[in-house]
Amino acid sequence: MGPAALEQALLGAIQALPGATRQASTAPGPASPEVLRGIFDAQVTSRHLDVVARELQAAGRGFYTIGSAGHESNAVVAAALRPSDPALLHYRSGGFYAARAAQVPGSTPVRDVLQSLMGAADEPIAGGRHKVFGNARLSIIPQTSTIASHLPRAVGLAVALHRAHRLGVDVPWPADAVVVCSFGDASANHSTAAGAVNTALNTAYRGLPVPILFVCEDNGLGISVPTPAGWVATAYGARPGLAYLAADGSDPAAALSTAEQAVAHVRDQRRPAFLHLSTVRYLGHAGSDAEISYRTHTEIAADHARDPILGTARALVAAGAATPSALVDRYRELRAEVDAVAESLRGARTLGSAAEIVAPLAPRTPDAVARAAGELYDEGRAAVPATLAESVNATLAAALERDRRVVVFGEDTGRKGGVYGVTRGLTRRFGQARVFDTLLDEQSVLGLGLGAGLAGLLPVPEIQYLAYLHNAEDQLRGEAASLSFFSTAQYRNPLVVRIAGLAYQRGFGGHFHNDNGVAVLRDIPGLVVACPSRGDDAAAMLRTCLAAAAVDGTVSAFLEPIALYHTRDLYSDGDGGWLAADSGEHVPVGRARVHGAGADLTIVTFGNGVPMSLRVARRLAERDVGALVLDLRWLAPLPVEDIVREANLTGRVLVADETRHAGGVGEGVVAALVESGYTGRVARVASHDSFVPLGTAAGHVLLGEHDIEKAAVELAEKE
């Protein structure tokens, strides 16, 4: 059944409502006539926007038809909250959006949503990049359609609020704020949702404040797949530490009372609550969904009696606060208002260039970043030669000392100091509010980082091994890297994710502890990927990432080569050739480092490849082949200018790539040379397309010095 049939059923049912059963009251209250009228207007406005979305698409003016029809009871959740309570919303949250906008004078919810549907460049949150519910003035943080991916961030924000206030940083929301996060019944089955709820309960069990309200809008369907009756209540209704409240969305007065109970519990107790809001879904999953292919006419028609708008109308008429005819007139009046705004937007400007589209993706202000990085430098370490691990530790300590927003956390990161001792001593020095352990769940680790950044902190989460990132990578791709893009930089994710990775560990390994799969990181738009190989670069680059997070809201993956953490020597045992003192030099994002001045061959490499290539270069010198080694340092964005310059100096380039041959970093280097017009010779050696096996077998699939040297000799001898 289409929009016309749905409207006919609704208006007919409103007209048929019996007269008032009690005298209208003027007393304010949770379900006073004034509140109910506001809920009715928000619900009807949302319904009209859903219908107009389909009309705009049919006319070639709109591009999104996943609507909120049947879910408009979520307007009562907005009514139970304050506009200063941060909200991360389900994509069927039109009623909530309209109701919250009514709480903030000067808001224009109809115009906002219509511009979003049209991809209009002047839309106030995403600027035409996607249809989202978001508005900084309304404390609504935009989310896209990824299933349940926003829940870890919501939990992270709830956990971080108290910590941020305690540390005295500038928090955008009050100390008693409630974080609300809505999602569907199908999403409640996703591992991301289950993990986020578990994290909230585990954290609350430890006695820490977790003021989050989970709102599950249960329409009984995941596109075409039914949710078993009673499943959500069974899965979440008896969880220790989780207050569970259920409400029928077709009864707005009762639902509002239940929502207010849930909000009061979270606000007063600072503990999680789960509001199970029963809803219906009208007009299918989206405009393209042929609902009749999996539901009968009888089933669809039966849901008309549960229309939340009808429920609100019934409450208003029963209270003597409105007549059926007056409500029908108001319904039509609101449609006329929506139509008028839609007409005023005819010819609205859309995004006109790639440059305009990507502008908020990854803002860069290098001069400001350089100044901020300089403020994090610890002069007391200037003359102290250090390993890579020692340099990271000292740089984190300096950042923690000089910027109270910095927090460092991860699995084993606190008391133990990390598996490799990189954060050793930091908890003892700066306290558990600043350096602490997390659950053994990478999605939650990253989600805490995302929430902490929203709360005004500067989070430095640690992922214990690169292989462990892959089960949580969407928190970087779908959430962290996209937030600035979908909010035109009104919301940011200042984040430096430290990741122990790459291969070549001796006596310990296998594919989980020796992982060279970085392609997934380089494929994320806007993400900075740093990979230092020596202590001085590690210190300087970490300061750059921290400064970029603080200044530009940059999201960085700081990839630390495990095998180089404690390396001290370069050419021979005891030479100390891989120790380096932190000079305080600033390393801009996307600038490489050159070792040596050979004129015959340029070896382009990174990470473990740097010391291997330097040793190869020394042996090449004995053959009268002068090789320079270019350490990329930054894997995204690649230092293309430096690559091309050093390639042209010698006319021979060998790319020594420790990642896999297919999808490895070297592919990007070779492509950059080709696209720049480089005409010299180029060769590439890389690790095999294989997982890394245990023990000495790893040497058969990983790039080795002999591979680099053999290829270098062959390239140097070619005419």
N, C-alpha and C positions, 0 to 999 in steps of 0.2 A: 504494500500500500504506500502511495506516495504522499507528499506534503499536503495536497488538497484533501485527501481522505482523512488524514490525521487531524487537520484543522477542523473539518466538518464534524468529526466525532467529538473533538474537544469542546467546540462552541455549542454544539447541541446538548452535550452533557451539562455545561454550565447553565444554559438557559433552562434546563429541566430541574435545577436544584430547588429543593423546597425552601420555604421562607425561613426567616430568622427563628432560632429556638431560644434565644436569650437576648436581652437588651445589650446594645453596644456599650462597651466600657471605654472610658477615656483614660483610665489609669495606665501608666507605662508598665511594661513588663516584658518578659522574654517573648511572649506571643501576643503582644498587644496589637490592636488594629493597625497602628502605625508601622510596627515591625512587619506584620503580615503584608501590608500594602507594598512595602519596600521589597519584600521577598517576591511577591507576585510580579512587580515590575521587572525585577532582575530576571526571573524565570521566563517571562514572556519575551523580553528583549533578546535573551539568548536563543529562544526558539525561533524568533523571526530571523536572527542572524544565520541560523542553520539553513533555513529555507532560502534566504537570499543568496547564501553561498552557492547553492545549486543553480539558482537562476543566473548568477554571475558566470558560473562555469559554462552554462549552456550558451551564454552570450559571448563567450570568449574573453571575459573580463576577470574571471576568478580562477584560482588554481588549487583549491583545497576544499574538500567536502567531508572530512571526518568531523562530525558534529557532536553536540551535547544533548540532542533531543532525547528526553527520558531521564537524563541525569540532572535536570535542573534543581533537584532537591539539594545539590551541593551548595546552593545559595544560603541554606540555613547554617552551614559550616562557617561561611564568611561572616554571617550575622553574629555567630557565637564568639568570633575572634576580634582582635583589634587590628586596625590597618598597619600597626607597627610589628605585627607578628609575621616573620618571613614565611613565604609560601612557595613550595615547589609542586607544581600542579600537573595532574593528569591532563591529557589532551581533550577530555570531555568536561572541562571545567568552566564552560561559558557562564553558567549561573553564578558560580563563585566570583568570577571576574567582574561581572556586572554588579553584583551585590557589594563587593569591596570597593569598587570605583564610586559607588554611591556614598560611601563613608568618607571620601576624600574630595572636598570641594574643588571644582575646576576640572575634574576628570571627564574624559570623553570616550567612554567604553565602546560605543557604537562605531565611532570614527576609527578608533584603534583597531578593532577587530576587522572592520571592512577593509581598511588599508592593508592589514596583514593578509587577508584572503586574496587581495588583488596584487600582492607583491609590490606595493607602492613604496617608493624610496623614502618618502617622508613619514612612514609608519614609525611610531616613537620608540620601539624597542629593538627589533631586528632590522629595521630599515629596509624591508622588502626581501630579506634573505630567506625567510621561512615563516610559515604560519605558526606562531607561538602565543601562549598566554604569558605575558611578562610586562612589567612596568616598575621602574625603580621607585617612583613616587608611591606606588601601592605595595612595596616590599614583596613583589612577585618576581621570582627569579626564573627566567625563561628556561623551559625544557622542550626538547623535541620528542619525537615519537619512539625513541628507543625503549624497549620494554624494561621497565623497572630500574633503568640505569641511574636514575636520579636519587634512588633511595640511599645508597651509601653516602652521597654528598649531604643529603638531608640529615642523616644520623651524625655525620661529621660536624655539621654546623651546630646541631643541638649539643654535642659534646664540647665543642670549642667555645660556645658562648660564655660559659662560666669561666673557663680558663682565660679567655681574652679579657674579660672584665677584671679578673683577679690580677692579671699582669698589667692592668692600667693602660691598655692600648685603646685606640679610637675604634669603638665598636658601633656599627650602624644601627643596632637595635638595643632596646632597653634590657636591663639585667633580668627582668621577669618575663622576657619574650618567650612565646611558644612557637616552635617550628612545626608547620603543618605540611604533610606530604601526602598527596592523593594518588591512587593507582587503581587499576581494575582488578576484578576477581581472577582473570586469566594471568595477569602479571604477578599476582600473589603466589603463583606456583613457580615463578622463575627463581633460579638459584641466587640471583642478585638480590631479590626481595627477601628471600629466606635468610641470606647471610646478613643483610642489613638489620633485619629485626633481631636476629641473634646477637649481633654486635651491640645493639641498643640495650638488650636485656643483660648481656654479660657485663657491660659497662655499669649499668645501674646496680647490678648485683654486687659490684665492687664498692658501691657507696658513692659513686660519682653522679652528678646531676646530668640527666638526659631528657630535657624537656621537649619531647617530640610527640606529635599526634599523627598516627598513621590513619589515613582514611581510605578504606577499601570500598570503592563504589561497585557494588555487585549487581550486574545486570544478567548474570547467568550464562553469558556467552563470551567466548574468545573468538572473535570473527564468526565462524560457523560452528565451533566446537562447544558443546554445552559444558558448563561447570556443574558437577553433581550437586544436587540439592543438599544443603547442610555441610558441604565440604569446608568452606571458609570458616564457619563456626567451629568445626571439628579441629581444623589446623591451627587456629589462632585463639579460640575461645577459652582455652584452659592452660595458657602458658604462664608459669610462675613469673611474677614480676611485671606482667603485661595486663593492665586494666582493659577488659574487653566490654564494649558497650555496643548494642545493636539497635538500629533504628529503621523504621519503614519510611522510605522517601515519599511515599504517597500521602503521608500524614505529617504535614510540615510543622504543626504545633508540637506534636510529640517528638518529632525528629529534632526540632530546635532545642527542646528541653534536654534531650539526650546529648546533643552536641555540646551544650553548655556544661553539662556534668563532666563530659570528657575533657573539655578545655580547662575547667576548674581543677580537675585532678592533676593535669600536666602542669598548670601554672603554679599551683600551690605545693604539690609534692615534688616537682621537678623530676618526674618519672614518666616513662612511656605509657601511652594509651592507644588502643586500637578501636576506632569507630567503624563498625560494619554497617554501611549504609546500603540498604536494599533499593535497587533502582530498576528501571526498565530501559530498553534500548529501542528507539524508534528510527525508522528510515535506514536500517541496515548499518553495517560497520562504517561505510562511506558511500558516496554517490555511485561508485562503480560496483557496489556489492549487490548482487541479485539475491536478496534475502529469501525470496520465495522458493529458491532452489533447495533450501534446507529447513524452512519453516512453513507450516500450513497457514492458510488464510485465517483459520479459526484461532490458531495460536497467536498470530499477530494481532487480531482484533481483540482477543481477550486482554491484552495488555493495555488497551485504551482506558479501562477502568482504573488503572494504576497511574495515570498521568499525574506527575507532581504538580503541574499547574492547576489541574482540576482539584487536587487536594487542597491547595492554598485557597482557591476560589470557594470551595466548600466551607473552609474554616471562616473566611470573611463573611460569607452569607449567613452561616449559622450564628455568628456573633452579632449580626445586625449591623455590621460595619460596611456592607455594600450589597447592592442588589445584583442579581444575575445580569440584567441588562446593562447596568453600569460597568460591570467587569468585561462584558463583551465589547462595549464601547471603548474601554481602556485598552483592551487587546488590539483593536483596530487602530486606535490612536497611536499606539507604540509602533505598529507596523508602518504607519504613514511617516513617523519620525525616522525609522530605519531607511525607508525608501528615499526620503529627502536627502539624507546623508549620502546614500549610495549614488544618487543623481549628482550631488555636488562633487563627487570624486570621479566623475566621468572624465577620462583623459588624464588621470593622475600619473605623475611621472614614475617610471620604473627605473631600476638600476641600468646604467647606460654603458658601463665598461668594466673590464676585468679589474682595473685599478680601483675603481669605486667599490666593487664587491669585496675585494680582499683588504681594503684599508683598515678595518678594525681587527683583522685576523691576528696580526702579530706586530703591534706598533713598536717602532724602534726609535729611541732617542739616545744615540751612542755617547754624546758628550755628557749628558746627565748621568748615564750609567757609569761612565769612567770616573766621574767625580764621586759617585756613591760607592764605587768599588774601592776607591782610594781611602775612604773613611773606614773601611773594614780591615785595612792592612795593619798588622802587628809588627812594629819596627823592632821589637825585641827578638824576633826570629830572623832578622836580616842576615846574620852571619852563621846561622846554624844549618849545616848540611843535613838534609832529611830525606827519608824514603817517601814514597808516594803516600802511604798510609799515615805516616807522621805528619805530613804536610796537610792532608785533609783534616786530621784531628785538630791541628793547631789553627787552621782557618775556621773551622766550625767554632772552636773556643773563642776566637776573636770576634766572630759574628754574634755569638751568644752574649758576649760581654758588652758589645757596643750597640746592639739593637735588641730591645726587650721584646720585639715582635717575633724573633726567631725561636722556633721550637723544632726539636729534632726527635724523631720517633721511628719505630719499626720493630720487627721481631728480633728480640735479643739485643736491641740497640742500647737499652738503658743500663741496668746494673752490670750485665756481662760486658758491655762495650762492643757488642757485635761479634760475629763468628771469627773475624780476623782482627779484632781489637781496634778497629778504626775509630770507634767512639768511646774508647776506654777512658774512664775518669771524668767524663763530661757530666754524668748524672750526679756524682759526688760533688762536683764543683758548682753546678748551676741548679741542682734540685730537680725533683721529679715533675714539677710543673713545666719544665723546659725541655728535659731529655727523658724519655720514658719508653717503656715497652708497650707493644700493642698485641692484639690477638693474632693468631696464626692464620691470617686471611688477607691476601693481598688486595682484594676489592675493598675491604674495610680500611686497610692502611691508606690506600689512595683516597677513599671517600673521606676519611678524616682530614687528609691534606686539603681536599677540595673545600670542605666545610670550614676548616681553619682559615683558609685564605679569604673566604667570604666574611668571616668574623673579624678581619683586620690583622690577623697574624701573618707571619712569613714562614710557612711550613717547609720543613726539609724531611720528608719521609724517606725511609730506606726500604728498598726491595732486596731481600737477602741474596737472591741469585737471579740473573737475567731470565732463566727458564721459568721462574716463578711468576714473572710479570705476565706471561702470555695468557694466563687464565683471568687476568684482570685488565687486560690492555684497553678494553673499551672505556674504562674510566679515564684514560688519557685521550683516546680518540674521540669518543662520543660526548664526553663531559668537559674535561679540563681544556682541551684545545679548542672546543667549539663555543665556550661561554662568551668570550669577547666578541666572536663573530656574530652570534645570535643576539647580542645585546648592544651592538655598536659601541663596545668598550665601556658601557655603563656598569657592567659587572665584570670582574676580572678574577683570574685564578693565579695569583702569585705562588709559584710552586717550583721547587727544585727537588726532583726525585733522584736520589742517589741509588744507583744500581750496580751491584757487584756482578761482573760478567766477563765474557770472553773466555778463552781456554788456556791451555798450557800449564795447568796446575800439575805438580808432580806428586805422585803417591796418593792422590785423592781425585776422584773425578767421576766420569760417566756423564751422560748427556745432560743431567740436571745441574751439575756443578761446573761443567765446561760447555757453555752455550755461546755460539757465535751468530745467533739469529737476530740481527739488528734491523733487518729490512722493515719489520713491522713498525719500528720507531721512525725510520726515515720517511715512511709513507704518510705520516700524520701532518696535515697542513699546519704550519705555524710553530710546530714543536722544535725547540732547539735541542740538538743532541751533541753533547760535549764528551770528548774521550781523551783525557790527558794520559801521557805515558810516563812522565817523570814528575818528581815532587814539586819543582818550581812551577811547572805548568799547572799542576793540579791545584795549587794554592791560588794562582792568579785566575784561572778559569772558574774556580768555584766562587771566588769573589765576584767575578763578572756575572755569573748566573744569579747569585743572590741579589746583586745590585739591579739586574735587569728585572727580576721578579718584583722588587720593591718599587722600582721607578715605572716600568712599563707593564707590569702584570704578566711578564713572560713565564711560560711553562717550559721548563728545561728537564731533560733526562741527562743526568750526569753519570756517564758510564765509566766505571772504575775497573781497569784490568786486574783481576784477582792475582794473576801470576806475577804482577809487578808491584803489588802492595809493599812487600818487604825486601825487594831487590835492592842490593847495595852496589854490586859490581857490574862492570860492563864488559871488559875485555879479558880479565883474568881474576882469579880468586884474590880478594883482598885489595883490589885497586880502588874501590870506592867510587868508581866512575859513574855510577847511576844515582849517587846522592847529589842533591842540589839544594842550595839555599834559596829562600824566598826573597827576591830582590824588591818586591812590591810593584814590579812592572805590571801594567794593565794589558790584558789580552782581549781585544774586542771580539765579539761574536763574529765568526766567519773569517778569521785570519790565521794562516798557517805559520809554521816555524821551520826555518831552514837550518840544517846542520851541515857544515862543510861548505866547500867552494869549488868542488870538482866541475870541470868544463866538458866532460865527455858523456855523462849519463846522469839523469835525474831519476831517483827512486822515490816514488810517491807512496806513502804508507801511513800507518797510525797504530796506536796501541802497542801490542806486543811486537808488531812489525818494525817499530822504530829501533829498539836495541838490536834486533836481528839484522836489520838493514845497515846499521852503523858498523856492526862487526863485518858484514859482507863488504862494505865500502873500504874498510881497512885492508882486507885481503885483496880487493881489486886494485888498490893503490900499489901493491907489490907487483902487479901485472902492468903497471903504468897506465891504469884506467882511473881517471879522476871522477868520482861519483859524489854528488851531493844528495842528501836525504831530506825530503820535504815531509814533515809531520803535519798531517791535515789538522789535527787537534779537534776540529769541529766537523762532525759527520753530517749535520744539517743545521744551518745551510752550509754547503761545501764552500771552501775558500777558492772559488773558481779563478778569481783574479790572480792569486798567488800560484795556483797550479799552472795556469797558462804562461805566466811570466817565467817561472823556473823551467818549464818545458821548452820554451823558445830559447833559453840560454844554452841548452845543450843539444837540442834537436833529437834527443833520444830519451824516451820515458819508459820506465818499468814501473808498473803498478803492482805493489806487493800487498795483497789483500788477504788478511787472515780470516775474513768471513767467507761464506760459501760462494762457490763460483756462480751459481744461479741466484740472483737477487742480492748479491754482495755489494759492498760499498764501491768496489772497483768499477762496477758497471756505470755508476754515476760519474766517476772520474773520467773514464774513457769517453762517455757521452759529452761531458763538458769540453774535452779537448776537441772532439769532432765539431761540436757546435760553434766553437770559437774560431774555427778555421785553421787549427794547428795542422801543419803539413809534414812534421817530422815523423820519425819512427816511434811506434808504441807497442808494448807487449804487456801482458798481464799474467800474474800467477796468483792463485787463490787456493783456499782449502776445498776439499772435495764436497760434493753435495751429499753429505752424510751426517747423521748424528755422531757425536763424539763417543767412542767406546772407552772402556776402562783400560787403565794401565798403559803399557808401552804400545799397544795397538793404536792409540790416539795418533802416534807419529805417522801412521800410514795415511791418515786423512786430513791432517792439519798441515797448513803451510809451514815449511821448514826453511832453515837458512840455506840448506843445499839447493832447494828449489829456487830461492831468490838468486843465489850466486850463479847457478847454471844459466838461468834466464838472462841475468845481467851480462855474463860473458858472451853469450850468443848475440845479444843485442848490440854490445859494444863492438863486436867483430864484424857486424854487417856493414857493408858499404852503402 
